[in-house]
Amino acid sequence: MTGAGDRILGLGLLVLAVAYGWAAQQWPEPFGGAEGVGPETFPTILSVVLVAGSLYLMIKPDPDARWPVGKSALELAISVVVLVVYTMLLEPLGFVISTTLAVGTLSWRMGGTPLTAFMTGLISAVVVFVLFNYGLGLSLPGGLLEVN
């Protein structure tokens, strides 16, 4: 990619961020009135971060950007596959199991030992699950671990 490529990517990401942020604001107000933290909060935060990143790409593109080749390209492809599989497994397996597998696999591919990588994934998944479900009141899918 050249500087022009970064600017085009930045523009595409900016359009995506604005559309995503707008869609996040379309949630109906919950019964009983608005809450401080609702279902639109996390997507809104993500869209703001994506807007900032895309503006940075457009304003200050990398003049000497090169496409990854060889092992780096393979690692990027594996990361994309892991994230796609994560989104497909999130509902059936639940947040904790899916996140443990995704974070563990990505951490392992970045050089961690398998035990350390998957323990990191498990601890991260449990902390985020507890924080979102009980701290913020935003439910994440329980999947196989859901108690009825």
N, CA and C atoms as an extended XYZ file, in Angstrom:
444
Properties=species:S:1:pos:R:3:atomname:S:1:resname:S:1:resid:I:1 pbc="F F F"
N         0.839       -1.186        0.000 N   MET     1
C         0.000        0.000        0.000 CA  MET     1
C         0.874        1.235        0.000 C   MET     1
N         0.421        2.244       -0.637 N   THR     2
C         1.137        3.513       -0.610 CA  THR     2
C         0.364        4.464        0.272 C   THR     2
N         0.815        5.729        0.324 N   GLY     3
C         0.082        6.725        1.094 CA  GLY     3
C        -1.352        6.851        0.605 C   GLY     3
N        -1.552        6.740       -0.712 N   ALA     4
C        -2.907        6.822       -1.258 CA  ALA     4
C        -3.741        5.624       -0.789 C   ALA     4
N        -3.108        4.462       -0.726 N   GLY     5
C        -3.821        3.276       -0.255 CA  GLY     5
C        -4.276        3.417        1.187 C   GLY     5
N        -3.419        3.992        2.029 N   ASP     6
C        -3.791        4.233        3.425 CA  ASP     6
C        -4.961        5.204        3.516 C   ASP     6
N        -4.934        6.237        2.668 N   ARG     7
C        -6.026        7.216        2.690 CA  ARG     7
C        -7.339        6.586        2.243 C   ARG     7
N        -7.285        5.726        1.226 N   ILE     8
C        -8.495        5.052        0.757 CA  ILE     8
C        -9.018        4.117        1.848 C   ILE     8
N        -8.124        3.362        2.471 N   LEU     9
C        -8.527        2.491        3.576 CA  LEU     9
C        -9.115        3.310        4.718 C   LEU     9
N        -8.467        4.426        5.057 N   GLY    10
C        -8.978        5.305        6.111 CA  GLY    10
C       -10.375        5.817        5.797 C   GLY    10
N       -10.615        6.195        4.549 N   LEU    11
C       -11.939        6.677        4.154 CA  LEU    11
C       -12.978        5.564        4.274 C   LEU    11
N       -12.611        4.369        3.823 N   GLY    12
C       -13.536        3.232        3.950 CA  GLY    12
C       -13.859        2.917        5.406 C   GLY    12
N       -12.840        2.929        6.248 N   LEU    13
C       -13.057        2.677        7.676 CA  LEU    13
C       -13.867        3.791        8.330 C   LEU    13
N       -13.677        5.027        7.871 N   LEU    14
C       -14.461        6.140        8.399 CA  LEU    14
C       -15.941        5.965        8.077 C   LEU    14
N       -16.243        5.579        6.845 N   VAL    15
C       -17.639        5.328        6.462 CA  VAL    15
C       -18.210        4.194        7.308 C   VAL    15
N       -17.437        3.122        7.475 N   LEU    16
C       -17.876        1.998        8.303 CA  LEU    16
C       -18.122        2.434        9.741 C   LEU    16
N       -17.225        3.246       10.303 N   ALA    17
C       -17.350        3.700       11.687 CA  ALA    17
C       -18.593        4.559       11.877 C   ALA    17
N       -18.847        5.469       10.946 N   VAL    18
C       -20.023        6.332       11.060 CA  VAL    18
C       -21.301        5.501       10.943 C   VAL    18
N       -21.331        4.557       10.004 N   ALA    19
C       -22.509        3.698        9.856 CA  ALA    19
C       -22.725        2.843       11.097 C   ALA    19
N       -21.649        2.299       11.642 N   TYR    20
C       -21.732        1.464       12.841 CA  TYR    20
C       -22.192        2.283       14.040 C   TYR    20
N       -21.632        3.485       14.184 N   GLY    21
C       -22.043        4.363       15.285 CA  GLY    21
C       -23.490        4.785       15.164 C   GLY    21
N       -23.940        5.070       13.952 N   TRP    22
C       -25.343        5.445       13.739 CA  TRP    22
C       -26.254        4.267       14.083 C   TRP    22
N       -25.894        3.071       13.624 N   ALA    23
C       -26.711        1.888       13.908 CA  ALA    23
C       -26.783        1.617       15.407 C   ALA    23
N       -25.710        1.898       16.125 N   ALA    24
C       -25.695        1.673       17.573 CA  ALA    24
C       -26.679        2.593       18.284 C   ALA    24
N       -26.950        3.755       17.714 N   GLN    25
C       -27.866        4.705       18.346 CA  GLN    25
C       -29.333        4.399       18.041 C   GLN    25
N       -29.604        3.392       17.222 N   GLN    26
C       -30.966        3.079       16.812 CA  GLN    26
C       -31.679        2.106       17.753 C   GLN    26
N       -31.018        1.687       18.816 N   TRP    27
C       -31.655        0.792       19.772 CA  TRP    27
C       -32.825        1.519       20.427 C   TRP    27
N       -33.966        0.856       20.585 N   PRO    28
C       -35.091        1.521       21.256 CA  PRO    28
C       -34.788        1.726       22.741 C   PRO    28
N       -35.377        2.770       23.299 N   GLU    29
C       -35.189        3.040       24.721 CA  GLU    29
C       -35.832        1.904       25.518 C   GLU    29
N       -35.123        1.368       26.515 N   PRO    30
C       -35.668        0.239       27.266 CA  PRO    30
C       -36.889        0.646       28.093 C   PRO    30
N       -37.703       -0.347       28.420 N   PHE    31
C       -38.885       -0.124       29.237 CA  PHE    31
C       -38.452        0.442       30.589 C   PHE    31
N       -39.081        1.490       31.007 N   GLY    32
C       -38.744        2.107       32.285 CA  GLY    32
C       -37.811        3.293       32.150 C   GLY    32
N       -37.458        3.673       30.919 N   GLY    33
C       -36.614        4.853       30.731 CA  GLY    33
C       -35.190        4.512       30.369 C   GLY    33
N       -34.458        5.535       30.034 N   ALA    34
C       -33.065        5.364       29.605 CA  ALA    34
C       -32.164        5.044       30.794 C   ALA    34
N       -31.122        4.294       30.505 N   GLU    35
C       -30.137        3.949       31.523 CA  GLU    35
C       -28.827        4.665       31.209 C   GLU    35
N       -27.962        4.777       32.192 N   GLY    36
C       -26.664        5.409       31.971 CA  GLY    36
C       -25.822        4.631       30.989 C   GLY    36
N       -25.806        3.313       31.140 N   VAL    37
C       -25.066        2.442       30.234 CA  VAL    37
C       -26.081        1.491       29.625 C   VAL    37
N       -26.263        1.607       28.330 N   GLY    38
C       -27.233        0.764       27.645 CA  GLY    38
C       -26.580       -0.046       26.551 C   GLY    38
N       -27.390       -0.698       25.719 N   PRO    39
C       -26.831       -1.566       24.677 CA  PRO    39
C       -26.063       -0.811       23.601 C   PRO    39
N       -26.241        0.510       23.532 N   GLU    40
C       -25.528        1.270       22.508 CA  GLU    40
C       -24.160        1.751       22.980 C   GLU    40
N       -23.845        1.602       24.241 N   THR    41
C       -22.612        2.170       24.790 CA  THR    41
C       -21.356        1.559       24.170 C   THR    41
N       -21.231        0.241       24.209 N   PHE    42
C       -20.011       -0.411       23.717 CA  PHE    42
C       -19.827       -0.191       22.214 C   PHE    42
N       -20.879       -0.373       21.374 N   PRO    43
C       -20.685       -0.080       19.945 CA  PRO    43
C       -20.318        1.379       19.678 C   PRO    43
N       -20.840        2.285       20.483 N   THR    44
C       -20.496        3.697       20.297 CA  THR    44
C       -19.020        3.936       20.605 C   THR    44
N       -18.524        3.330       21.675 N   ILE    45
C       -17.109        3.460       22.014 CA  ILE    45
C       -16.248        2.904       20.880 C   ILE    45
N       -16.636        1.735       20.340 N   LEU    46
C       -15.881        1.150       19.226 CA  LEU    46
C       -15.887        2.058       18.006 C   LEU    46
N       -17.026        2.664       17.711 N   SER    47
C       -17.089        3.529       16.529 CA  SER    47
C       -16.236        4.776       16.711 C   SER    47
N       -16.173        5.327       17.920 N   VAL    48
C       -15.331        6.501       18.166 CA  VAL    48
C       -13.853        6.144       17.971 C   VAL    48
N       -13.438        4.986       18.469 N   VAL    49
C       -12.047        4.546       18.294 CA  VAL    49
C       -11.752        4.315       16.808 C   VAL    49
N       -12.700        3.718       16.084 N   LEU    50
C       -12.510        3.480       14.654 CA  LEU    50
C       -12.452        4.788       13.870 C   LEU    50
N       -13.255        5.774       14.252 N   VAL    51
C       -13.191        7.092       13.600 CA  VAL    51
C       -11.812        7.706       13.820 C   VAL    51
N       -11.309        7.649       15.053 N   ALA    52
C        -9.989        8.223       15.346 CA  ALA    52
C        -8.897        7.528       14.535 C   ALA    52
N        -8.943        6.208       14.474 N   GLY    53
C        -7.943        5.464       13.713 CA  GLY    53
C        -8.014        5.745       12.226 C   GLY    53
N        -9.215        5.839       11.688 N   SER    54
C        -9.345        6.094       10.254 CA  SER    54
C        -8.920        7.518        9.904 C   SER    54
N        -9.222        8.476       10.772 N   LEU    55
C        -8.755        9.846       10.526 CA  LEU    55
C        -7.230        9.917       10.562 C   LEU    55
N        -6.614        9.177       11.480 N   TYR    56
C        -5.158        9.135       11.549 CA  TYR    56
C        -4.569        8.576       10.252 C   TYR    56
N        -5.184        7.492        9.736 N   LEU    57
C        -4.706        6.920        8.478 CA  LEU    57
C        -4.815        7.915        7.329 C   LEU    57
N        -5.898        8.694        7.327 N   MET    58
C        -6.100        9.644        6.238 CA  MET    58
C        -5.160       10.848        6.354 C   MET    58
N        -4.902       11.300        7.573 N   ILE    59
C        -4.082       12.489        7.779 CA  ILE    59
C        -2.585       12.170        7.691 C   ILE    59
N        -2.178       11.028        8.251 N   LYS    60
C        -0.753       10.693        8.305 CA  LYS    60
C        -0.539        9.265        7.787 C   LYS    60
N        -0.664        9.066        6.475 N   PRO    61
C        -0.465        7.715        5.934 CA  PRO    61
C         1.001        7.306        5.993 C   PRO    61
N         1.234        6.019        5.982 N   ASP    62
C         2.599        5.491        5.985 CA  ASP    62
C         3.163        5.619        4.565 C   ASP    62
N         4.235        6.376        4.384 N   PRO    63
C         4.759        6.577        3.032 CA  PRO    63
C         5.453        5.338        2.452 C   PRO    63
N         5.858        4.407        3.297 N   ASP    64
C         6.621        3.257        2.829 CA  ASP    64
C         5.950        1.950        3.243 C   ASP    64
N         4.639        1.887        3.118 N   ALA    65
C         3.915        0.682        3.531 CA  ALA    65
C         4.123       -0.426        2.497 C   ALA    65
N         4.372       -1.626        2.992 N   ARG    66
C         4.544       -2.783        2.114 CA  ARG    66
C         3.619       -3.896        2.595 C   ARG    66
N         3.085       -4.645        1.646 N   TRP    67
C         2.237       -5.772        1.988 CA  TRP    67
C         3.078       -6.851        2.648 C   TRP    67
N         2.531       -7.506        3.666 N   PRO    68
C         3.283       -8.599        4.300 CA  PRO    68
C         3.406       -9.787        3.347 C   PRO    68
N         4.513      -10.493        3.449 N   VAL    69
C         4.743      -11.670        2.616 CA  VAL    69
C         5.193      -12.818        3.504 C   VAL    69
N         5.077      -14.010        2.982 N   GLY    70
C         5.578      -15.194        3.669 CA  GLY    70
C         4.869      -15.488        4.977 C   GLY    70
N         5.674      -15.685        6.012 N   LYS    71
C         5.152      -16.078        7.317 CA  LYS    71
C         4.236      -15.001        7.907 C   LYS    71
N         4.556      -13.735        7.712 N   SER    72
C         3.719      -12.652        8.241 CA  SER    72
C         2.336      -12.667        7.610 C   SER    72
N         2.283      -12.880        6.310 N   ALA    73
C         0.986      -12.947        5.626 CA  ALA    73
C         0.182      -14.148        6.117 C   ALA    73
N         0.849      -15.269        6.337 N   LEU    74
C         0.170      -16.458        6.852 CA  LEU    74
C        -0.387      -16.206        8.256 C   LEU    74
N         0.395      -15.566        9.111 N   GLU    75
C        -0.073      -15.262       10.469 CA  GLU    75
C        -1.279      -14.317       10.440 C   GLU    75
N        -1.277      -13.334        9.554 N   LEU    76
C        -2.434      -12.443        9.415 CA  LEU    76
C        -3.653      -13.207        8.935 C   LEU    76
N        -3.465      -14.109        7.984 N   ALA    77
C        -4.585      -14.912        7.485 CA  ALA    77
C        -5.146      -15.806        8.599 C   ALA    77
N        -4.280      -16.398        9.394 N   ILE    78
C        -4.732      -17.223       10.522 CA  ILE    78
C        -5.517      -16.371       11.511 C   ILE    78
N        -5.054      -15.163       11.781 N   SER    79
C        -5.761      -14.269       12.700 CA  SER    79
C        -7.155      -13.935       12.194 C   SER    79
N        -7.274      -13.673       10.917 N   VAL    80
C        -8.587      -13.369       10.331 CA  VAL    80
C        -9.505      -14.578       10.449 C   VAL    80
N        -8.989      -15.762       10.152 N   VAL    81
C        -9.799      -16.985       10.266 CA  VAL    81
C       -10.256      -17.191       11.710 C   VAL    81
N        -9.360      -16.984       12.671 N   VAL    82
C        -9.713      -17.140       14.086 CA  VAL    82
C       -10.839      -16.176       14.458 C   VAL    82
N       -10.763      -14.934       14.018 N   LEU    83
C       -11.793      -13.949       14.355 CA  LEU    83
C       -13.129      -14.265       13.684 C   LEU    83
N       -13.099      -14.769       12.459 N   VAL    84
C       -14.338      -15.152       11.779 CA  VAL    84
C       -14.986      -16.341       12.485 C   VAL    84
N       -14.185      -17.337       12.826 N   VAL    85
C       -14.711      -18.501       13.557 CA  VAL    85
C       -15.243      -18.070       14.918 C   VAL    85
N       -14.569      -17.139       15.569 N   TYR    86
C       -15.031      -16.606       16.862 CA  TYR    86
C       -16.443      -16.036       16.753 C   TYR    86
N       -16.685      -15.247       15.715 N   THR    87
C       -18.022      -14.658       15.578 CA  THR    87
C       -19.081      -15.723       15.324 C   THR    87
N       -18.711      -16.796       14.637 N   MET    88
C       -19.688      -17.853       14.357 CA  MET    88
C       -19.957      -18.722       15.592 C   MET    88
N       -18.991      -18.847       16.483 N   LEU    89
C       -19.143      -19.695       17.664 CA  LEU    89
C       -19.644      -18.945       18.894 C   LEU    89
N       -19.729      -17.626       18.826 N   LEU    90
C       -20.075      -16.830       19.994 CA  LEU    90
C       -21.438      -17.206       20.573 C   LEU    90
N       -22.450      -17.305       19.756 N   GLU    91
C       -23.788      -17.648       20.257 CA  GLU    91
C       -23.886      -19.104       20.720 C   GLU    91
N       -23.494      -20.091       19.887 N   PRO    92
C       -23.682      -21.479       20.332 CA  PRO    92
C       -22.806      -21.890       21.517 C   PRO    92
N       -21.552      -21.462       21.546 N   LEU    93
C       -20.656      -21.861       22.636 CA  LEU    93
C       -20.699      -20.909       23.818 C   LEU    93
N       -21.037      -19.656       23.572 N   GLY    94
C       -21.055      -18.665       24.633 CA  GLY    94
C       -19.791      -17.838       24.641 C   GLY    94
N       -19.855      -16.716       25.346 N   PHE    95
C       -18.751      -15.763       25.359 CA  PHE    95
C       -17.489      -16.343       25.979 C   PHE    95
N       -17.614      -16.996       27.122 N   VAL    96
C       -16.416      -17.450       27.845 CA  VAL    96
C       -15.643      -18.493       27.038 C   VAL    96
N       -16.332      -19.490       26.519 N   ILE    97
C       -15.638      -20.541       25.763 CA  ILE    97
C       -15.064      -19.984       24.465 C   ILE    97
N       -15.866      -19.221       23.715 N   SER    98
C       -15.397      -18.671       22.441 CA  SER    98
C       -14.221      -17.722       22.635 C   SER    98
N       -14.312      -16.858       23.629 N   THR    99
C       -13.241      -15.896       23.871 CA  THR    99
C       -11.974      -16.598       24.361 C   THR    99
N       -12.132      -17.603       25.191 N   THR   100
C       -10.970      -18.374       25.640 CA  THR   100
C       -10.248      -18.985       24.445 C   THR   100
N       -11.012      -19.588       23.539 N   LEU   101
C       -10.398      -20.207       22.359 CA  LEU   101
C        -9.751      -19.170       21.446 C   LEU   101
N       -10.432      -18.046       21.203 N   ALA   102
C        -9.903      -17.029       20.290 CA  ALA   102
C        -8.669      -16.345       20.875 C   ALA   102
N        -8.770      -15.852       22.101 N   VAL   103
C        -7.635      -15.151       22.719 CA  VAL   103
C        -6.476      -16.123       22.924 C   VAL   103
N        -6.781      -17.340       23.341 N   GLY   104
C        -5.732      -18.340       23.526 CA  GLY   104
C        -5.001      -18.650       22.229 C   GLY   104
N        -5.766      -18.839       21.146 N   THR   105
C        -5.142      -19.143       19.853 CA  THR   105
C        -4.293      -17.975       19.363 C   THR   105
N        -4.837      -16.760       19.463 N   LEU   106
C        -4.076      -15.591       19.006 CA  LEU   106
C        -2.829      -15.362       19.860 C   LEU   106
N        -2.952      -15.542       21.175 N   SER   107
C        -1.786      -15.382       22.058 CA  SER   107
C        -0.725      -16.439       21.756 C   SER   107
N        -1.161      -17.646       21.492 N   TRP   108
C        -0.236      -18.730       21.156 CA  TRP   108
C         0.476      -18.429       19.838 C   TRP   108
N        -0.276      -17.926       18.838 N   ARG   109
C         0.328      -17.598       17.549 CA  ARG   109
C         1.305      -16.432       17.666 C   ARG   109
N         1.149      -15.594       18.693 N   MET   110
C         2.074      -14.473       18.894 CA  MET   110
C         3.309      -14.885       19.684 C   MET   110
N         3.413      -16.163       20.040 N   GLY   111
C         4.645      -16.642       20.645 CA  GLY   111
C         4.534      -17.175       22.054 C   GLY   111
N         3.369      -17.137       22.658 N   GLY   112
C         3.213      -17.676       24.001 CA  GLY   112
C         3.161      -19.191       23.994 C   GLY   112
N         3.460      -19.788       25.132 N   THR   113
C         3.305      -21.239       25.229 CA  THR   113
C         1.809      -21.546       25.248 C   THR   113
N         1.405      -22.714       24.781 N   PRO   114
C        -0.027      -23.014       24.741 CA  PRO   114
C        -0.720      -22.883       26.107 C   PRO   114
N        -0.098      -23.378       27.166 N   LEU   115
C        -0.722      -23.289       28.488 CA  LEU   115
C        -0.908      -21.838       28.919 C   LEU   115
N         0.131      -21.039       28.797 N   THR   116
C         0.054      -19.624       29.173 CA  THR   116
C        -0.951      -18.881       28.301 C   THR   116
N        -0.939      -19.155       27.009 N   ALA   117
C        -1.833      -18.468       26.081 CA  ALA   117
C        -3.296      -18.756       26.416 C   ALA   117
N        -3.635      -20.025       26.631 N   PHE   118
C        -5.033      -20.359       26.891 CA  PHE   118
C        -5.465      -19.991       28.309 C   PHE   118
N        -4.544      -19.963       29.255 N   MET   119
C        -4.887      -19.451       30.589 CA  MET   119
C        -5.159      -17.944       30.516 C   MET   119
N        -4.376      -17.233       29.715 N   THR   120
C        -4.630      -15.811       29.487 CA  THR   120
C        -6.001      -15.616       28.864 C   THR   120
N        -6.324      -16.449       27.889 N   GLY   121
C        -7.643      -16.379       27.252 CA  GLY   121
C        -8.762      -16.639       28.234 C   GLY   121
N        -8.610      -17.648       29.085 N   LEU   122
C        -9.646      -17.985       30.058 CA  LEU   122
C        -9.823      -16.870       31.089 C   LEU   122
N        -8.731      -16.374       31.621 N   ILE   123
C        -8.817      -15.308       32.633 CA  ILE   123
C        -9.436      -14.058       32.018 C   ILE   123
N        -9.012      -13.701       30.809 N   SER   124
C        -9.574      -12.528       30.130 CA  SER   124
C       -11.067      -12.699       29.900 C   SER   124
N       -11.469      -13.867       29.438 N   ALA   125
C       -12.879      -14.116       29.149 CA  ALA   125
C       -13.739      -14.025       30.408 C   ALA   125
N       -13.275      -14.624       31.486 N   VAL   126
C       -14.047      -14.607       32.734 CA  VAL   126
C       -14.142      -13.190       33.301 C   VAL   126
N       -13.036      -12.445       33.291 N   VAL   127
C       -13.046      -11.080       33.818 CA  VAL   127
C       -13.992      -10.197       33.011 C   VAL   127
N       -13.917      -10.267       31.699 N   VAL   128
C       -14.798       -9.442       30.857 CA  VAL   128
C       -16.250       -9.877       31.014 C   VAL   128
N       -16.498      -11.189       31.088 N   PHE   129
C       -17.873      -11.687       31.253 CA  PHE   129
C       -18.482      -11.171       32.556 C   PHE   129
N       -17.744      -11.283       33.637 N   VAL   130
C       -18.234      -10.811       34.938 CA  VAL   130
C       -18.434       -9.300       34.912 C   VAL   130
N       -17.472       -8.577       34.367 N   LEU   131
C       -17.576       -7.117       34.296 CA  LEU   131
C       -18.813       -6.685       33.506 C   LEU   131
N       -19.013       -7.270       32.334 N   PHE   132
C       -20.142       -6.862       31.500 CA  PHE   132
C       -21.473       -7.333       32.078 C   PHE   132
N       -21.564       -8.594       32.485 N   ASN   133
C       -22.852       -9.123       32.949 CA  ASN   133
C       -23.266       -8.580       34.303 C   ASN   133
N       -22.322       -8.467       35.221 N   TYR   134
C       -22.697       -8.091       36.586 CA  TYR   134
C       -22.331       -6.653       36.933 C   TYR   134
N       -21.230       -6.153       36.388 N   GLY   135
C       -20.828       -4.784       36.670 CA  GLY   135
C       -21.599       -3.759       35.855 C   GLY   135
N       -21.752       -4.029       34.556 N   LEU   136
C       -22.413       -3.082       33.668 CA  LEU   136
C       -23.853       -3.463       33.337 C   LEU   136
N       -24.253       -4.675       33.658 N   GLY   137
C       -25.614       -5.113       33.372 CA  GLY   137
C       -25.870       -5.364       31.894 C   GLY   137
N       -24.813       -5.598       31.115 N   LEU   138
C       -24.948       -5.905       29.684 CA  LEU   138
C       -24.722       -7.400       29.504 C   LEU   138
N       -25.738       -8.116       29.097 N   SER   139
C       -25.612       -9.570       29.039 CA  SER   139
C       -24.836      -10.023       27.810 C   SER   139
N       -23.920      -10.938       28.051 N   LEU   140
C       -23.168      -11.598       27.001 CA  LEU   140
C       -23.693      -13.018       26.903 C   LEU   140
N       -23.618      -13.642       25.737 N   PRO   141
C       -24.173      -14.992       25.583 CA  PRO   141
C       -23.473      -15.998       26.496 C   PRO   141
N       -24.278      -16.788       27.199 N   GLY   142
C       -23.739      -17.807       28.086 CA  GLY   142
C       -23.413      -19.088       27.378 C   GLY   142
N       -24.155      -19.385       26.315 N   GLY   143
C       -23.896      -20.581       25.504 CA  GLY   143
C       -24.027      -21.861       26.314 C   GLY   143
N       -23.040      -22.723       26.226 N   LEU   144
C       -23.061      -24.014       26.897 CA  LEU   144
C       -23.002      -23.880       28.409 C   LEU   144
N       -22.477      -22.759       28.909 N   LEU   145
C       -22.333      -22.569       30.357 CA  LEU   145
C       -23.542      -21.909       30.983 C   LEU   145
N       -24.553      -21.592       30.182 N   GLU   146
C       -25.708      -20.866       30.690 CA  GLU   146
C       -26.552      -21.761       31.612 C   GLU   146
N       -26.876      -21.216       32.758 N   VAL   147
C       -27.691      -21.926       33.731 CA  VAL   147
C       -29.133      -21.488       33.539 C   VAL   147
N       -30.009      -22.463       33.314 N   ASN   148
C       -31.430      -22.116       33.096 CA  ASN   148
C       -32.227      -22.181       34.362 C   ASN   148
